[in-house]
Amino acid sequence: MSELPVISVTELVTAMKEVIETALPPCIVEAELSNCKRSSAGHWYLTLKDAGAEIAATMWRSTADRLKFQPQDGMQVLATGSLQVYVARGTCQFIINRMLPQGVGELELAFRQLQQKLAAEGLFDPGRRRSIPAIPNRIALITSPSGAAVRDMIQVITRRWPPADVVIVPVRVQGEGAVNDLVQALSVVHRISGVDVAIVGRGGGSLEDLWSFNTEAVARAIAACRVPVISAVGHETDVSIADLVADQRALTPSEAGELVVPSAEELRELLRQSAERIRTSMLSRVDNFRLRLAALEARSVLQKPENLIGQRRQDCDILGERLQRSMGLMVERQQRNLAAVAASLHALSPLKVLLRGYSLTQLETGDLVQSASQVRPGDILITRLHEGQLRSRVEM
């Protein structure tokens, strides 16, 4: 036992580090990802596993920044790297310096992931898209000044609308710095005097060539741009993230030129047709008014107005006769009512009784004598008969 060397833990782990790191050169590991986490510093910590084993893995930020897609649990990948021993903890981990997804290309996977992310945020919703001005004041072309796309757009725009005012905002459309150029141009294009619409794009190319227009930074710059944006990236079959988030997509740069301005010839024809419709409508209305005026002129009241006056006079005579008849009938009805009332009063009159030999006796005061106790000797009595009256004095 005493013949064995005595070493420290540090020496033991360091020896293991030298053996492992020198014995196994860099390799490609086929594995499934799990426990994927990204630190605040930008490093990725994850686990590589298969059916029989697993090992911790790390991808430093410098490598992660070059990665087009986001590592996710359950993803099958090919990870290129080497083993490394972390002496402080005595653990072994796989340092990844490149990662490729299996079953789908790296760029295709990154495209799908970004598409799902931005769609979930609503950046592709039709409701947020702005309308393109019918006749823009000034058009900004955010593209390479030396590419064929810019020449195609200018040719189509000036052919369709000769007075078009076009300004070129030069940017790199592929390679290093292209994303920064596009983001910067989109963020300041509204400051160019008179610009009210922008076209961003380029001609065709491979997926790698067009990748600047599939980045999250450019997509968010298009969404945040203060003027409406038309995306014209590649050919008809090329669909980019920029196309999905833009206010309008053009299949090609040439089509973008057709979409951004009207055709002067088509507009002239449209104006001609509108003028013809207005003229036809006005002539039709004039003819209609003429027919209505002729119908009014043909009426008898305008041809012989004295007939209307005579008719109104006749109406007045008829109304007068009706009024006279009504008044006569009313007087006769009131006279009959009055006679009936007079007959009733006459039947109830006390003078009617005097005809039968009765008389009425009154004192000089006018009081009617109904009892002998009402008079005294010497009172003067007035007796009313049917014809005349008698005056007498009371003796006893």
C-alpha atoms as a printed R data frame, in Angstrom:
    type eleno elety resid chain resno        x      y       z
1   ATOM     1    CA   MET     A     1    0.000  0.000   0.000
2   ATOM     2    CA   SER     A     2    2.817  2.379   0.860
3   ATOM     3    CA   GLU     A     3    4.350  1.822  -2.590
4   ATOM     4    CA   LEU     A     4    1.395  3.600  -4.286
5   ATOM     5    CA   PRO     A     5    1.869  7.313  -4.973
6   ATOM     6    CA   VAL     A     6   -0.152  9.833  -2.990
7   ATOM     7    CA   ILE     A     7   -1.713 12.604  -5.140
8   ATOM     8    CA   SER     A     8   -4.180 15.397  -4.587
9   ATOM     9    CA   VAL     A     9   -7.671 15.559  -6.043
10  ATOM    10    CA   THR     A    10   -6.546 18.332  -8.334
11  ATOM    11    CA   GLU     A    11   -3.740 16.155  -9.648
12  ATOM    12    CA   LEU     A    12   -6.194 13.287 -10.169
13  ATOM    13    CA   VAL     A    13   -8.719 15.383 -12.095
14  ATOM    14    CA   THR     A    14   -5.998 17.096 -14.084
15  ATOM    15    CA   ALA     A    15   -4.607 13.721 -15.105
16  ATOM    16    CA   MET     A    16   -8.075 12.627 -16.168
17  ATOM    17    CA   LYS     A    17   -8.407 15.852 -18.183
18  ATOM    18    CA   GLU     A    18   -5.113 15.190 -20.017
19  ATOM    19    CA   VAL     A    19   -6.059 11.587 -20.784
20  ATOM    20    CA   ILE     A    20   -9.601 12.325 -22.000
21  ATOM    21    CA   GLU     A    21   -8.857 15.455 -23.987
22  ATOM    22    CA   THR     A    22   -5.818 13.902 -25.723
23  ATOM    23    CA   ALA     A    23   -7.271 10.448 -26.226
24  ATOM    24    CA   LEU     A    24  -10.430 11.547 -28.035
25  ATOM    25    CA   PRO     A    25  -10.034 14.055 -30.887
26  ATOM    26    CA   PRO     A    26  -12.923 16.329 -31.988
27  ATOM    27    CA   CYS     A    27  -15.865 14.338 -33.272
28  ATOM    28    CA   ILE     A    28  -19.478 14.542 -34.452
29  ATOM    29    CA   VAL     A    29  -22.055 13.176 -32.024
30  ATOM    30    CA   GLU     A    30  -25.525 12.100 -33.156
31  ATOM    31    CA   ALA     A    31  -27.899 12.757 -30.261
32  ATOM    32    CA   GLU     A    32  -31.228 13.978 -28.970
33  ATOM    33    CA   LEU     A    33  -31.328 17.309 -27.105
34  ATOM    34    CA   SER     A    34  -32.833 17.710 -23.653
35  ATOM    35    CA   ASN     A    35  -32.633 20.186 -20.751
36  ATOM    36    CA   CYS     A    36  -31.920 23.039 -23.179
37  ATOM    37    CA   LYS     A    37  -31.277 26.292 -21.309
38  ATOM    38    CA   ARG     A    38  -29.718 29.577 -22.344
39  ATOM    39    CA   SER     A    39  -27.937 31.669 -19.734
40  ATOM    40    CA   SER     A    40  -28.151 35.422 -19.412
41  ATOM    41    CA   ALA     A    41  -24.653 35.584 -20.896
42  ATOM    42    CA   GLY     A    42  -25.858 33.879 -24.095
43  ATOM    43    CA   HIS     A    43  -24.308 30.426 -23.505
44  ATOM    44    CA   TRP     A    44  -26.355 27.246 -24.085
45  ATOM    45    CA   TYR     A    45  -26.345 24.414 -21.540
46  ATOM    46    CA   LEU     A    46  -27.964 21.159 -22.634
47  ATOM    47    CA   THR     A    47  -27.818 17.386 -22.547
48  ATOM    48    CA   LEU     A    48  -26.889 15.050 -25.415
49  ATOM    49    CA   LYS     A    49  -28.492 11.656 -25.070
50  ATOM    50    CA   ASP     A    50  -29.464  8.448 -26.831
51  ATOM    51    CA   ALA     A    51  -31.129  5.241 -25.680
52  ATOM    52    CA   GLY     A    52  -28.096  4.089 -23.676
53  ATOM    53    CA   ALA     A    53  -26.375  7.158 -22.211
54  ATOM    54    CA   GLU     A    54  -26.282 10.920 -21.847
55  ATOM    55    CA   ILE     A    55  -23.678 13.614 -21.349
56  ATOM    56    CA   ALA     A    56  -23.766 17.289 -20.433
57  ATOM    57    CA   ALA     A    57  -22.915 19.702 -23.223
58  ATOM    58    CA   THR     A    58  -22.141 23.399 -23.519
59  ATOM    59    CA   MET     A    59  -22.242 25.775 -26.449
60  ATOM    60    CA   TRP     A    60  -20.523 29.084 -25.826
61  ATOM    61    CA   ARG     A    61  -22.082 32.348 -26.949
62  ATOM    62    CA   SER     A    62  -19.624 32.807 -29.820
63  ATOM    63    CA   THR     A    63  -20.945 29.577 -31.335
64  ATOM    64    CA   ALA     A    64  -24.570 30.196 -30.369
65  ATOM    65    CA   ASP     A    65  -24.603 33.583 -32.127
66  ATOM    66    CA   ARG     A    66  -23.771 31.843 -35.407
67  ATOM    67    CA   LEU     A    67  -26.567 29.316 -34.959
68  ATOM    68    CA   LYS     A    68  -29.546 29.988 -37.240
69  ATOM    69    CA   PHE     A    69  -32.105 27.983 -35.236
70  ATOM    70    CA   GLN     A    70  -32.978 27.628 -31.556
71  ATOM    71    CA   PRO     A    71  -32.085 24.332 -29.794
72  ATOM    72    CA   GLN     A    72  -35.204 22.637 -28.390
73  ATOM    73    CA   ASP     A    73  -35.815 19.567 -26.250
74  ATOM    74    CA   GLY     A    74  -36.416 16.454 -28.326
75  ATOM    75    CA   MET     A    75  -34.591 17.771 -31.391
76  ATOM    76    CA   GLN     A    76  -32.313 15.322 -33.225
77  ATOM    77    CA   VAL     A    77  -28.968 16.928 -34.072
78  ATOM    78    CA   LEU     A    78  -25.429 16.336 -35.218
79  ATOM    79    CA   ALA     A    79  -23.167 18.122 -32.710
80  ATOM    80    CA   THR     A    80  -19.549 18.753 -33.608
81  ATOM    81    CA   GLY     A    81  -17.098 19.330 -30.739
82  ATOM    82    CA   SER     A    82  -14.798 17.745 -28.232
83  ATOM    83    CA   LEU     A    83  -14.761 16.455 -24.671
84  ATOM    84    CA   GLN     A    84  -13.553 18.761 -21.922
85  ATOM    85    CA   VAL     A    85  -13.061 18.184 -18.222
86  ATOM    86    CA   TYR     A    86  -14.144 20.889 -15.797
87  ATOM    87    CA   VAL     A    87  -11.389 20.529 -13.202
88  ATOM    88    CA   ALA     A    88  -13.118 22.519 -10.434
89  ATOM    89    CA   ARG     A    89  -15.929 19.979 -10.265
90  ATOM    90    CA   GLY     A    90  -14.313 16.957 -11.827
91  ATOM    91    CA   THR     A    91  -17.035 16.687 -14.446
92  ATOM    92    CA   CYS     A    92  -16.793 15.907 -18.116
93  ATOM    93    CA   GLN     A    93  -18.804 17.818 -20.726
94  ATOM    94    CA   PHE     A    94  -19.016 18.039 -24.493
95  ATOM    95    CA   ILE     A    95  -18.136 21.470 -25.899
96  ATOM    96    CA   ILE     A    96  -20.143 22.091 -29.064
97  ATOM    97    CA   ASN     A    97  -18.668 24.324 -31.753
98  ATOM    98    CA   ARG     A    98  -21.231 23.454 -34.458
99  ATOM    99    CA   MET     A    99  -24.707 21.965 -34.522
100 ATOM   100    CA   LEU     A   100  -26.912 20.839 -37.392
101 ATOM   101    CA   PRO     A   101  -30.483 19.553 -37.133
102 ATOM   102    CA   GLN     A   102  -31.302 16.155 -38.600
103 ATOM   103    CA   GLY     A   103  -34.163 15.581 -41.018
104 ATOM   104    CA   VAL     A   104  -34.400 19.242 -42.032
105 ATOM   105    CA   GLY     A   105  -31.850 21.838 -43.012
106 ATOM   106    CA   GLU     A   106  -30.518 24.341 -40.524
107 ATOM   107    CA   LEU     A   107  -31.917 27.370 -42.374
108 ATOM   108    CA   GLU     A   108  -35.250 25.686 -43.025
109 ATOM   109    CA   LEU     A   109  -35.605 24.880 -39.328
110 ATOM   110    CA   ALA     A   110  -34.646 28.407 -38.335
111 ATOM   111    CA   PHE     A   111  -37.220 29.769 -40.819
112 ATOM   112    CA   ARG     A   112  -39.981 27.605 -39.327
113 ATOM   113    CA   GLN     A   113  -39.102 28.522 -35.762
114 ATOM   114    CA   LEU     A   114  -39.069 32.260 -36.470
115 ATOM   115    CA   GLN     A   115  -42.276 32.004 -38.473
116 ATOM   116    CA   GLN     A   116  -44.062 30.319 -35.560
117 ATOM   117    CA   LYS     A   117  -42.704 32.852 -33.077
118 ATOM   118    CA   LEU     A   118  -43.724 35.958 -35.044
119 ATOM   119    CA   ALA     A   119  -47.109 34.478 -35.988
120 ATOM   120    CA   ALA     A   120  -47.834 33.897 -32.292
121 ATOM   121    CA   GLU     A   121  -47.059 37.580 -31.653
122 ATOM   122    CA   GLY     A   122  -49.502 38.667 -34.367
123 ATOM   123    CA   LEU     A   123  -46.958 40.194 -36.755
124 ATOM   124    CA   PHE     A   124  -48.543 38.375 -39.696
125 ATOM   125    CA   ASP     A   125  -52.136 39.371 -38.912
126 ATOM   126    CA   PRO     A   126  -53.876 40.998 -41.925
127 ATOM   127    CA   GLY     A   127  -55.495 43.546 -39.642
128 ATOM   128    CA   ARG     A   128  -52.194 45.273 -38.836
129 ATOM   129    CA   ARG     A   129  -51.249 45.817 -42.474
130 ATOM   130    CA   ARG     A   130  -51.420 49.361 -43.813
131 ATOM   131    CA   SER     A   131  -52.731 50.352 -47.213
132 ATOM   132    CA   ILE     A   132  -50.342 51.463 -49.945
133 ATOM   133    CA   PRO     A   133  -50.938 55.046 -51.228
134 ATOM   134    CA   ALA     A   134  -52.737 55.047 -54.588
135 ATOM   135    CA   ILE     A   135  -50.299 57.659 -55.979
136 ATOM   136    CA   PRO     A   136  -47.275 57.988 -53.674
137 ATOM   137    CA   ASN     A   137  -45.437 61.273 -53.340
138 ATOM   138    CA   ARG     A   138  -42.006 59.650 -53.180
139 ATOM   139    CA   ILE     A   139  -40.937 55.987 -53.256
140 ATOM   140    CA   ALA     A   140  -37.910 54.712 -51.333
141 ATOM   141    CA   LEU     A   141  -36.144 51.665 -52.789
142 ATOM   142    CA   ILE     A   142  -34.227 49.915 -49.986
143 ATOM   143    CA   THR     A   143  -31.973 47.588 -51.937
144 ATOM   144    CA   SER     A   144  -28.548 47.183 -53.439
145 ATOM   145    CA   PRO     A   145  -27.805 50.070 -55.830
146 ATOM   146    CA   SER     A   146  -25.838 47.765 -58.107
147 ATOM   147    CA   GLY     A   147  -28.255 44.831 -58.374
148 ATOM   148    CA   ALA     A   148  -30.570 43.980 -61.227
149 ATOM   149    CA   ALA     A   149  -33.571 44.357 -58.919
150 ATOM   150    CA   VAL     A   150  -33.196 48.113 -58.540
151 ATOM   151    CA   ARG     A   151  -32.949 48.581 -62.317
152 ATOM   152    CA   ASP     A   152  -36.046 46.464 -62.877
153 ATOM   153    CA   MET     A   153  -38.050 48.420 -60.295
154 ATOM   154    CA   ILE     A   154  -37.020 51.829 -61.644
155 ATOM   155    CA   GLN     A   155  -37.781 50.776 -65.209
156 ATOM   156    CA   VAL     A   156  -41.261 49.475 -64.342
157 ATOM   157    CA   ILE     A   157  -42.117 52.433 -62.084
158 ATOM   158    CA   THR     A   158  -41.081 55.139 -64.562
159 ATOM   159    CA   ARG     A   159  -42.781 53.323 -67.444
160 ATOM   160    CA   ARG     A   160  -46.075 53.042 -65.594
161 ATOM   161    CA   TRP     A   161  -45.938 56.452 -63.939
162 ATOM   162    CA   PRO     A   162  -43.437 58.829 -65.603
163 ATOM   163    CA   PRO     A   163  -43.683 61.595 -62.949
164 ATOM   164    CA   ALA     A   164  -42.777 59.127 -60.164
165 ATOM   165    CA   ASP     A   165  -40.255 60.433 -57.618
166 ATOM   166    CA   VAL     A   166  -37.887 57.615 -56.627
167 ATOM   167    CA   VAL     A   167  -35.073 57.697 -54.078
168 ATOM   168    CA   ILE     A   168  -32.622 54.807 -53.596
169 ATOM   169    CA   VAL     A   169  -31.543 53.877 -50.069
170 ATOM   170    CA   PRO     A   170  -28.399 51.772 -50.684
171 ATOM   171    CA   VAL     A   171  -27.908 48.692 -48.482
172 ATOM   172    CA   ARG     A   172  -26.146 45.368 -48.602
173 ATOM   173    CA   VAL     A   173  -28.679 42.607 -49.241
174 ATOM   174    CA   GLN     A   174  -26.551 39.582 -48.367
175 ATOM   175    CA   GLY     A   175  -23.475 38.651 -46.426
176 ATOM   176    CA   GLU     A   176  -21.988 40.205 -43.338
177 ATOM   177    CA   GLY     A   177  -23.525 43.556 -42.387
178 ATOM   178    CA   ALA     A   178  -26.622 43.130 -44.585
179 ATOM   179    CA   VAL     A   179  -28.986 42.738 -41.630
180 ATOM   180    CA   ASN     A   180  -27.656 45.860 -39.922
181 ATOM   181    CA   ASP     A   181  -27.938 47.838 -43.160
182 ATOM   182    CA   LEU     A   182  -31.560 46.793 -43.695
183 ATOM   183    CA   VAL     A   183  -32.574 47.493 -40.088
184 ATOM   184    CA   GLN     A   184  -30.904 50.913 -40.151
185 ATOM   185    CA   ALA     A   185  -32.517 51.871 -43.473
186 ATOM   186    CA   LEU     A   186  -35.990 50.808 -42.352
187 ATOM   187    CA   SER     A   187  -35.663 52.762 -39.114
188 ATOM   188    CA   VAL     A   188  -34.769 56.074 -40.818
189 ATOM   189    CA   VAL     A   189  -36.547 55.926 -44.181
190 ATOM   190    CA   HIS     A   190  -39.458 58.005 -42.832
191 ATOM   191    CA   ARG     A   191  -37.044 60.905 -42.300
192 ATOM   192    CA   ILE     A   192  -36.531 61.290 -46.048
193 ATOM   193    CA   SER     A   193  -38.721 64.192 -47.132
194 ATOM   194    CA   GLY     A   194  -41.887 63.165 -48.952
195 ATOM   195    CA   VAL     A   195  -41.419 59.389 -48.689
196 ATOM   196    CA   ASP     A   196  -44.736 57.691 -47.987
197 ATOM   197    CA   VAL     A   197  -43.977 54.126 -49.129
198 ATOM   198    CA   ALA     A   198  -40.888 51.908 -49.215
199 ATOM   199    CA   ILE     A   199  -39.947 48.833 -51.218
200 ATOM   200    CA   VAL     A   200  -37.425 46.509 -49.595
201 ATOM   201    CA   GLY     A   201  -35.987 43.538 -51.436
202 ATOM   202    CA   ARG     A   202  -33.580 42.045 -53.883
203 ATOM   203    CA   GLY     A   203  -33.400 39.627 -56.799
204 ATOM   204    CA   GLY     A   204  -33.380 35.849 -56.599
205 ATOM   205    CA   GLY     A   205  -30.768 33.633 -55.023
206 ATOM   206    CA   SER     A   206  -30.244 30.647 -52.774
207 ATOM   207    CA   LEU     A   207  -31.762 30.401 -49.309
208 ATOM   208    CA   GLU     A   208  -28.396 31.448 -47.898
209 ATOM   209    CA   ASP     A   209  -28.306 34.507 -50.197
210 ATOM   210    CA   LEU     A   210  -31.805 35.568 -49.118
211 ATOM   211    CA   TRP     A   211  -31.260 34.853 -45.445
212 ATOM   212    CA   SER     A   212  -30.955 38.508 -44.395
213 ATOM   213    CA   PHE     A   213  -34.686 38.845 -45.148
214 ATOM   214    CA   ASN     A   214  -35.482 35.853 -42.917
215 ATOM   215    CA   THR     A   215  -33.980 37.298 -39.756
216 ATOM   216    CA   GLU     A   216  -35.949 38.453 -36.730
217 ATOM   217    CA   ALA     A   217  -34.235 41.852 -36.681
218 ATOM   218    CA   VAL     A   218  -35.305 42.717 -40.242
219 ATOM   219    CA   ALA     A   219  -38.835 41.386 -39.637
220 ATOM   220    CA   ARG     A   220  -39.280 43.605 -36.586
221 ATOM   221    CA   ALA     A   221  -37.780 46.577 -38.422
222 ATOM   222    CA   ILE     A   222  -40.362 46.173 -41.201
223 ATOM   223    CA   ALA     A   223  -43.169 45.939 -38.647
224 ATOM   224    CA   ALA     A   224  -41.906 49.066 -36.865
225 ATOM   225    CA   CYS     A   225  -41.288 51.091 -40.038
226 ATOM   226    CA   ARG     A   226  -43.325 54.316 -40.026
227 ATOM   227    CA   VAL     A   227  -44.253 54.111 -43.698
228 ATOM   228    CA   PRO     A   228  -45.970 51.204 -45.488
229 ATOM   229    CA   VAL     A   229  -43.526 48.581 -46.748
230 ATOM   230    CA   ILE     A   230  -43.723 46.396 -49.854
231 ATOM   231    CA   SER     A   231  -41.506 43.310 -49.689
232 ATOM   232    CA   ALA     A   232  -40.040 42.045 -52.978
233 ATOM   233    CA   VAL     A   233  -37.560 39.295 -52.204
234 ATOM   234    CA   GLY     A   234  -36.348 36.824 -54.813
235 ATOM   235    CA   HIS     A   235  -38.600 35.019 -57.257
236 ATOM   236    CA   GLU     A   236  -42.248 34.006 -57.108
237 ATOM   237    CA   THR     A   237  -41.461 30.722 -55.340
238 ATOM   238    CA   ASP     A   238  -39.330 32.414 -52.665
239 ATOM   239    CA   VAL     A   239  -41.306 33.250 -49.526
240 ATOM   240    CA   SER     A   240  -39.405 35.110 -46.845
241 ATOM   241    CA   ILE     A   241  -40.239 36.274 -43.338
242 ATOM   242    CA   ALA     A   242  -40.043 39.823 -44.713
243 ATOM   243    CA   ASP     A   243  -42.828 38.940 -47.187
244 ATOM   244    CA   LEU     A   244  -45.050 37.692 -44.362
245 ATOM   245    CA   VAL     A   245  -44.641 40.726 -42.111
246 ATOM   246    CA   ALA     A   246  -44.682 43.453 -44.798
247 ATOM   247    CA   ASP     A   247  -47.812 45.489 -45.540
248 ATOM   248    CA   GLN     A   248  -47.856 43.977 -49.027
249 ATOM   249    CA   ARG     A   249  -45.888 41.243 -50.746
250 ATOM   250    CA   ALA     A   250  -44.677 41.414 -54.352
251 ATOM   251    CA   LEU     A   251  -43.717 38.168 -56.032
252 ATOM   252    CA   THR     A   252  -40.770 39.853 -57.753
253 ATOM   253    CA   PRO     A   253  -39.114 43.288 -57.714
254 ATOM   254    CA   SER     A   254  -40.750 44.030 -61.076
255 ATOM   255    CA   GLU     A   255  -44.180 43.305 -59.601
256 ATOM   256    CA   ALA     A   256  -43.362 45.630 -56.717
257 ATOM   257    CA   GLY     A   257  -42.923 48.398 -59.290
258 ATOM   258    CA   GLU     A   258  -46.363 47.582 -60.685
259 ATOM   259    CA   LEU     A   259  -47.989 47.548 -57.252
260 ATOM   260    CA   VAL     A   260  -46.537 50.794 -55.961
261 ATOM   261    CA   VAL     A   261  -47.766 53.129 -58.737
262 ATOM   262    CA   PRO     A   262  -50.779 53.129 -61.050
263 ATOM   263    CA   SER     A   263  -50.471 52.805 -64.795
264 ATOM   264    CA   ALA     A   264  -50.781 56.215 -66.437
265 ATOM   265    CA   GLU     A   265  -52.389 54.633 -69.510
266 ATOM   266    CA   GLU     A   266  -54.864 52.674 -67.404
267 ATOM   267    CA   LEU     A   267  -55.654 55.783 -65.375
268 ATOM   268    CA   ARG     A   268  -56.282 57.809 -68.542
269 ATOM   269    CA   GLU     A   269  -58.622 55.094 -69.796
270 ATOM   270    CA   LEU     A   270  -60.358 54.980 -66.443
271 ATOM   271    CA   LEU     A   271  -60.828 58.760 -66.492
272 ATOM   272    CA   ARG     A   272  -62.135 58.580 -70.056
273 ATOM   273    CA   GLN     A   273  -64.644 55.908 -69.100
274 ATOM   274    CA   SER     A   274  -65.691 57.866 -66.022
275 ATOM   275    CA   ALA     A   275  -66.167 61.023 -68.104
276 ATOM   276    CA   GLU     A   276  -68.238 59.058 -70.618
277 ATOM   277    CA   ARG     A   277  -70.407 57.614 -67.844
278 ATOM   278    CA   ILE     A   278  -70.911 61.085 -66.359
279 ATOM   279    CA   ARG     A   279  -71.822 62.542 -69.788
280 ATOM   280    CA   THR     A   280  -74.273 59.713 -70.483
281 ATOM   281    CA   SER     A   281  -75.824 60.086 -67.047
282 ATOM   282    CA   MET     A   282  -76.206 63.856 -67.423
283 ATOM   283    CA   LEU     A   283  -77.777 63.524 -70.885
284 ATOM   284    CA   SER     A   284  -80.195 60.942 -69.517
285 ATOM   285    CA   ARG     A   285  -81.177 63.236 -66.661
286 ATOM   286    CA   VAL     A   286  -81.633 66.186 -69.018
287 ATOM   287    CA   ASP     A   287  -83.889 64.079 -71.270
288 ATOM   288    CA   ASN     A   288  -85.859 62.969 -68.233
289 ATOM   289    CA   PHE     A   289  -86.345 66.555 -67.070
290 ATOM   290    CA   ARG     A   290  -87.438 67.550 -70.592
291 ATOM   291    CA   LEU     A   291  -90.085 64.819 -70.619
292 ATOM   292    CA   ARG     A   292  -91.334 65.879 -67.191
293 ATOM   293    CA   LEU     A   293  -91.457 69.533 -68.290
294 ATOM   294    CA   ALA     A   294  -93.371 68.608 -71.439
295 ATOM   295    CA   ALA     A   295  -95.843 66.614 -69.347
296 ATOM   296    CA   LEU     A   296  -96.355 69.614 -67.072
297 ATOM   297    CA   GLU     A   297  -96.799 71.950 -70.020
298 ATOM   298    CA   ALA     A   298  -99.436 69.599 -71.493
299 ATOM   299    CA   ARG     A   299 -101.651 69.793 -68.412
300 ATOM   300    CA   SER     A   300 -104.951 71.673 -68.902
301 ATOM   301    CA   VAL     A   301 -104.339 73.873 -65.905
302 ATOM   302    CA   LEU     A   302 -101.416 75.457 -67.701
303 ATOM   303    CA   GLN     A   303 -103.031 75.408 -71.142
304 ATOM   304    CA   LYS     A   304 -106.351 77.037 -69.987
305 ATOM   305    CA   PRO     A   305 -105.978 78.438 -66.450
306 ATOM   306    CA   GLU     A   306 -109.440 80.158 -66.746
307 ATOM   307    CA   ASN     A   307 -111.007 76.697 -66.617
308 ATOM   308    CA   LEU     A   308 -109.521 76.193 -63.151
309 ATOM   309    CA   ILE     A   309 -110.893 79.592 -62.018
310 ATOM   310    CA   GLY     A   310 -114.375 78.743 -63.367
311 ATOM   311    CA   GLN     A   311 -114.263 75.379 -61.632
312 ATOM   312    CA   ARG     A   312 -113.357 77.050 -58.327
313 ATOM   313    CA   ARG     A   313 -116.209 79.560 -58.754
314 ATOM   314    CA   GLN     A   314 -118.633 76.728 -59.337
315 ATOM   315    CA   ASP     A   315 -117.303 74.981 -56.216
316 ATOM   316    CA   CYS     A   316 -117.918 78.194 -54.216
317 ATOM   317    CA   ASP     A   317 -121.520 78.415 -55.468
318 ATOM   318    CA   ILE     A   318 -122.187 74.818 -54.535
319 ATOM   319    CA   LEU     A   319 -120.721 75.364 -51.076
320 ATOM   320    CA   GLY     A   320 -122.827 78.535 -50.633
321 ATOM   321    CA   GLU     A   321 -126.031 76.695 -51.513
322 ATOM   322    CA   ARG     A   322 -125.152 73.911 -49.113
323 ATOM   323    CA   LEU     A   323 -124.532 76.480 -46.370
324 ATOM   324    CA   GLN     A   324 -127.907 78.190 -46.974
325 ATOM   325    CA   ARG     A   325 -129.754 74.888 -46.848
326 ATOM   326    CA   SER     A   326 -127.953 73.894 -43.701
327 ATOM   327    CA   MET     A   327 -128.732 77.251 -42.010
328 ATOM   328    CA   GLY     A   328 -132.453 76.993 -43.018
329 ATOM   329    CA   LEU     A   329 -132.718 73.508 -41.623
330 ATOM   330    CA   MET     A   330 -131.021 74.643 -38.423
331 ATOM   331    CA   VAL     A   331 -133.484 77.610 -38.001
332 ATOM   332    CA   GLU     A   332 -136.492 75.394 -38.606
333 ATOM   333    CA   ARG     A   333 -135.225 72.877 -36.065
334 ATOM   334    CA   GLN     A   334 -134.727 75.610 -33.435
335 ATOM   335    CA   GLN     A   335 -138.175 77.091 -34.151
336 ATOM   336    CA   ARG     A   336 -139.787 73.716 -33.581
337 ATOM   337    CA   ASN     A   337 -137.901 73.320 -30.342
338 ATOM   338    CA   LEU     A   338 -139.005 76.815 -29.247
339 ATOM   339    CA   ALA     A   339 -142.679 76.129 -30.044
340 ATOM   340    CA   ALA     A   340 -142.599 72.926 -28.025
341 ATOM   341    CA   VAL     A   341 -141.129 74.729 -25.039
342 ATOM   342    CA   ALA     A   342 -143.725 77.581 -25.314
343 ATOM   343    CA   ALA     A   343 -146.561 75.063 -25.431
344 ATOM   344    CA   SER     A   344 -145.253 73.390 -22.316
345 ATOM   345    CA   LEU     A   345 -144.994 76.736 -20.496
346 ATOM   346    CA   HIS     A   346 -148.460 77.801 -21.641
347 ATOM   347    CA   ALA     A   347 -149.981 74.574 -20.328
348 ATOM   348    CA   LEU     A   348 -148.452 75.249 -16.949
349 ATOM   349    CA   SER     A   349 -149.397 78.989 -16.807
350 ATOM   350    CA   PRO     A   350 -151.805 80.010 -13.943
351 ATOM   351    CA   LEU     A   351 -153.707 82.207 -16.425
352 ATOM   352    CA   LYS     A   352 -154.925 79.002 -18.023
353 ATOM   353    CA   VAL     A   353 -156.839 78.237 -14.762
354 ATOM   354    CA   LEU     A   354 -158.644 81.607 -14.850
355 ATOM   355    CA   LEU     A   355 -160.468 80.487 -17.993
356 ATOM   356    CA   ARG     A   356 -162.405 78.050 -15.843
357 ATOM   357    CA   GLY     A   357 -163.801 80.819 -13.519
358 ATOM   358    CA   TYR     A   358 -161.089 80.972 -10.939
359 ATOM   359    CA   SER     A   359 -159.517 84.237  -9.767
360 ATOM   360    CA   LEU     A   360 -156.349 85.442  -8.023
361 ATOM   361    CA   THR     A   361 -156.471 87.847  -5.101
362 ATOM   362    CA   GLN     A   362 -153.524 89.909  -4.064
363 ATOM   363    CA   LEU     A   363 -152.813 92.579  -1.527
364 ATOM   364    CA   GLU     A   364 -151.608 95.937  -2.725
365 ATOM   365    CA   THR     A   365 -148.135 94.764  -1.737
366 ATOM   366    CA   GLY     A   366 -148.413 92.048  -4.366
367 ATOM   367    CA   ASP     A   367 -148.642 89.181  -1.900
368 ATOM   368    CA   LEU     A   368 -151.024 86.438  -2.993
369 ATOM   369    CA   VAL     A   369 -153.957 85.985  -0.549
370 ATOM   370    CA   GLN     A   370 -154.291 82.345   0.346
371 ATOM   371    CA   SER     A   371 -155.978 82.663   3.776
372 ATOM   372    CA   ALA     A   372 -158.474 85.081   5.445
373 ATOM   373    CA   SER     A   373 -156.013 85.563   8.243
374 ATOM   374    CA   GLN     A   374 -153.726 87.437   5.849
375 ATOM   375    CA   VAL     A   375 -156.112 90.462   5.586
376 ATOM   376    CA   ARG     A   376 -157.528 93.034   7.967
377 ATOM   377    CA   PRO     A   377 -160.447 95.425   7.652
378 ATOM   378    CA   GLY     A   378 -159.571 98.297   5.422
379 ATOM   379    CA   ASP     A   379 -157.087 96.373   3.271
380 ATOM   380    CA   ILE     A   380 -157.374 96.902  -0.443
381 ATOM   381    CA   LEU     A   381 -157.611 93.671  -2.437
382 ATOM   382    CA   ILE     A   382 -156.991 93.281  -6.132
383 ATOM   383    CA   THR     A   383 -158.799 90.354  -7.732
384 ATOM   384    CA   ARG     A   384 -157.612 89.241 -11.140
385 ATOM   385    CA   LEU     A   385 -160.143 87.560 -13.403
386 ATOM   386    CA   HIS     A   386 -159.800 85.949 -16.820
387 ATOM   387    CA   GLU     A   387 -160.649 89.324 -18.267
388 ATOM   388    CA   GLY     A   388 -159.769 92.346 -16.180
389 ATOM   389    CA   GLN     A   389 -159.492 92.830 -12.437
390 ATOM   390    CA   LEU     A   390 -161.552 94.092  -9.472
391 ATOM   391    CA   ARG     A   391 -160.561 96.386  -6.661
392 ATOM   392    CA   SER     A   392 -162.289 95.985  -3.300
393 ATOM   393    CA   ARG     A   393 -161.922 96.911   0.367
394 ATOM   394    CA   VAL     A   394 -162.231 94.578   3.291
395 ATOM   395    CA   GLU     A   395 -165.008 95.661   5.687
396 ATOM   396    CA   MET     A   396 -164.852 93.016   8.302
